[in-house]
């Protein structure tokens, strides 16, 4: 499953090939720019580019930490 990291304005910030990679990228972004925590989210998408799962806000990215 691929995931996009989007700003609250809907702009694509990053595209990741896996959920784990997206969470890591989201955590890294929030660590580097803490003021963005409530402005960014990782959203899983289908191959057709449609959202297909729970959006994870930057402010909760560390709660979703994985072993990756």
Residue pairs with C-beta under 8 A, 6 or more apart in sequence:
1 18
1 19
1 44
1 45
1 46
1 52
1 53
2 15
2 16
2 17
2 18
2 44
2 45
2 47
3 15
3 16
3 18
3 19
3 21
3 22
3 42
3 43
3 44
3 45
4 12
4 13
4 14
4 15
4 16
4 22
4 42
4 43
4 45
5 12
5 13
5 14
5 15
5 16
5 22
5 25
5 26
5 29
5 40
5 41
5 42
5 43
6 12
6 13
6 40
6 41
6 43
7 13
7 36
7 39
7 40
8 38
8 39
8 40
8 41
13 29
13 40
14 22
14 25
14 29
16 22
16 25
16 42
19 42
19 44
20 66
20 68
21 68
22 42
22 44
23 42
23 56
23 61
23 64
23 65
23 66
23 68
24 68
25 42
26 40
26 41
26 42
26 56
26 58
26 61
27 61
27 62
27 65
29 36
29 40
29 58
30 36
30 37
30 40
30 58
30 59
30 61
30 62
36 58
37 57
37 58
37 59
37 61
38 57
38 58
38 59
39 58
40 57
40 58
41 55
41 56
41 57
41 58
42 55
42 56
42 61
43 51
43 53
43 55
43 56
44 51
44 52
44 53
44 54
45 51
45 52
46 52
56 64
